[in-house]
Amino acid sequence: MQEAVLVVGGGVAGIQASLDLANRGFRVHLVEKNPSIGGRMAQLDKTFPTLDCSMCILAPKMIECSHHPNVQLLSCSEVKDVKGSVGNFKVRVLRKPRYVDEKKCTGCGICSENCPAEAPNAFDENIGARKAIYMPFPQAVPRVAIIDKESCVECGLCEKVCPAGAVNREQEPEEVELDVGAIVVATGFDMFDPSTIPQYGYGRFKNVISAMELERLLCASGPTGGHLIRPSEGKKPRHIAFIQCVGSRDRREWVGHPYCSSICCKYAVKDAVLIKEHDPKSLVSIFYIDMRAFGRGFQEFVNRAKTEFGIEFIRSSPGEISEDPKTKDLLIFFEDPITRTVQKIRFDLVVLCPALIPSKGMPELAKTLNIELDNYGFVKLEDSVRKPLDTTVPGIFCCGYCLGPKTGDIPDSITQGSATAGRVAEVLAAKEES
Ligand SMILES: Cc1cc2nc3c(=O)[nH]c(=O)nc-3n(C[C@H](O)[C@H](O)[C@H](O)COP(=O)(O)OP(=O)(O)OC[C@H]3O[C@@H](n4cnc5c(N)ncnc54)[C@H](O)[C@@H]3O)c2cc1C
């Protein structure tokens, strides 16, 4: 019986599960495919409904996790093979090269300052650029640079200027073998590509952006230092629209996400309020099908958005957006549900709220773990009432958004992370006794 646990995915759910397990005395191997833990929460500006700074809540957890003596953090890593059963799993993990020695890098940033090559900054949703050798974001954990070989021009400057001698462009992929008693899947979500619905012009019209792009534009550590601008010419937008359910609750076969993603109503109201806080003169409208703001304090938050901040709620799902080629302003066409006529309103900026979909690579991971997925590709539970955190394989558990939109927000993901740690401890203790 192994007293060690593998956690796959270092978002807030996986971090919480790891911390709780480590505090119970388990040895935890936290495998994250990206160069830093933090997941989607690290990209958010503020969190609903309290509007607390997202990173201020998350960063201490990330640091605690990486410094915990019982946690081994394996970033840039993926699970390649799993054998065995509850109590005794043998796991093979592939660690991809960073081309920077984790033990030597101090995160000083001198390499990035001197690097001549640039590439789009994925953490900022490709708004703005980062260097070919870079820190994923200022609070990244581990605080270690990484070289993106595709954009690297092989000039060797980073190696010359690094005071710690940490750059190692010859680094090779490495395989790690782990013996664990249980596995926790916490792989979160990805976002539906809104350009799949061409009527909304995402990817064609510069001033149609996604909600995650907006999060980065509103964030003080984002690409514009927290100044909301129109991507077309950098001016401040005054009239902003949100469109809900872009790809969610959509039964069209080519879209394929008939479920409600469960958090978009709440974050759209949050972001609308944040825009009004940035610029009280702005006019913000939210196009929605139903306002699904369940949970403690959320309806009150929606009410405040209407009465205190003057946000307009329009109950309609727009059919099309068109762009004025000269001004790059946008016209939203929608059906007025009261007059039943087609109306149009001009906006400076349109924010699309896309469906949340299973994390990329979920089918391959499910195959490796031998677990089942549901009709939409989220992790299938063995019994959602009696065992709400157990996958279809004994000893493999799950938490956070990889379970699908039945939960969805940060408090739920944290609760599930803790609950999963408790469930792992219970199952391994029973196995020990048997
Ligand atoms: C625009 C937007 C705004 C939001 N605003 C709020 C808000 O204000 N308040 C709130 O409560 N919630 C908000 N949310 C929801 C919040 O982001 C989620 O609740 C939270 O991120 C879920 O955490 P998670 O750990 O389950 O998943 P994630 O944050 O997605 O983390 C999953 C992690 O697993 C890693 N991973 C994935 N696959 C693998 C693999 N195969 N191997 C290794 N690692 C893997 C990923 O890289 C990632 O680090 C918002 C969401 C969006 C999209």
The ligand as a Gaussian input file, in Angstrom:
#p B3LYP/6-31G(d) Opt

LIG

0 1
 C      -13.786000      34.291000     -17.932000
 C      -13.926000      33.536000     -16.628000
 C      -14.106000      34.246000     -15.450000
 C      -14.269000      33.567000     -14.243000
 N      -14.476000      34.292000     -13.093000
 C      -14.686000      33.639000     -11.926000
 C      -14.949000      34.368000     -10.720000
 O      -14.956000      35.610000     -10.708000
 N      -15.188000      33.652000      -9.566000
 C      -15.208000      32.276000      -9.548000
 O      -15.474000      31.705000      -8.494000
 N      -14.942000      31.564000     -10.683000
 C      -14.685000      32.208000     -11.857000
 N      -14.394000      31.491000     -12.989000
 C      -14.331000      30.003000     -12.873000
 C      -12.930000      29.544000     -12.406000
 O      -12.002000      29.900000     -13.400000
 C      -12.981000      28.031000     -12.170000
 O      -13.887000      27.774000     -11.122000
 C      -11.639000      27.448000     -11.725000
 O      -10.614000      27.865000     -12.577000
 C      -11.736000      25.909000     -11.738000
 O      -10.518000      25.401000     -11.258000
 P       -9.957000      23.969000     -11.700000
 O       -8.735000      23.733000     -10.889000
 O      -11.032000      22.958000     -11.675000
 O       -9.566000      24.135000     -13.249000
 P       -8.470000      25.012000     -14.018000
 O       -8.371000      26.367000     -13.466000
 O       -8.842000      24.867000     -15.478000
 O       -7.097000      24.244000     -13.771000
 C       -6.828000      22.996000     -14.353000
 C       -5.325000      22.778000     -14.415000
 O       -5.053000      21.466000     -14.909000
 C       -4.006000      21.533000     -15.878000
 N       -4.165000      20.402000     -16.794000
 C       -5.162000      20.202000     -17.692000
 N       -4.989000      19.016000     -18.313000
 C       -3.851000      18.458000     -17.800000
 C       -3.160000      17.240000     -18.043000
 N       -3.592000      16.346000     -18.937000
 N       -2.036000      16.994000     -17.335000
 C       -1.565000      17.896000     -16.427000
 N       -2.196000      19.072000     -16.161000
 C       -3.325000      19.341000     -16.834000
 C       -4.220000      22.887000     -16.546000
 O       -3.052000      23.334000     -17.207000
 C       -4.609000      23.753000     -15.344000
 O       -3.476000      24.276000     -14.686000
 C      -14.234000      32.142000     -14.208000
 C      -14.031000      31.436000     -15.407000
 C      -13.888000      32.124000     -16.598000
 C      -13.711000      31.336000     -17.878000

